[in-house]
Amino acid sequence: MSDVEWAVVRDAMPVPAWLEGRGGQPEGYCHRQLVDAVRYLVAGGIAWRAVPADFPAWDRVYAFFRRWRDKGLVVEFHDRLRDRVREAAGRDPEPTAGIIDAQSVKGAASVPAATRGFDGGKKVNGRKRHIAVDTLGLLLTVLVTAASVTDGDAGGTLLARLRQRHWRISLVWADGGYTGRLVDLARDVLNIALTVVKRSDDATGFVVLPKRWLVERTFAWLMRSRRLARDYETRTDTSEAMIRWSMSVVMSRRLARRAR
């Protein structure tokens, strides 16, 4: 990270417990080095043991990543950056509308059978990433499941997570895979108007669909990170953390460009 970007990242980082008198001890390494190492791993798609010697020891980097994952710190860090990007764009930090979609990716040999499956539509053996984004394409929440889980089945859990974290959400756009009982569930239980944006029967070739292109662009941003080219993670919450780290890079760079 440049000094400008590190200033953005440092201001958004959660306060360590030991600084607030809640126990624990200070890190043995500079936080900038640890954050840089995790970002390097996500961007380059390398294994943990392949972290270059210029960074702290790989096991210390992994311990930092694991602690942030397990204690929810990566979620807090990501959401702080998102709120600042929305404010910089002249938006309220709390969104009122979103778009949901899913992406199937191949699973590496490290993905256990319990959390992997086969997506018959996409012909992919691995996992599926279900995400919700705001109208700027920024990530609101993510759910990783086996690829065999349908969009409709995972949509209920995804929308429940979305409602839990973003109480002002009242409108969500989705594709045809989310039709059926999910629309009623969203309206009656979660108080969300789920609007399905369908492709016209007369359309031929590639067509940009209203609102749906926003979430597709977010998937394109994520796929710039080589670690996300396929799913290498044993645990689904690790996959979700990797996605948030990838999006944090997108947002911190955007804020750093504005700060120059």
Secondary structure, 3 states (H helix, E strand, C coil): CCHHHHHHHHHHCCCCHHHHCCCCCCCCCCHHHHHHHHHHHHHHCCCHHHCCCCCCCHHHHHHHHHHHHHCCHHHHHHHHHHHHHHHHCCCCCCCCEEEEEEEEEEECCCCCHHHCEEECCCCEEEEEEEEEECCCCCEEEEEEEECCCCHHHHHHHHHHHHHHHCCCCCEEEECHHHCCHHHHHHHHCCCCEEEECCCCCCCCCCCCCCCHHHHHHHHHHHCCCHHHCCECCCCHHHHHHHHHHHHHHHHHHHHHHHHC
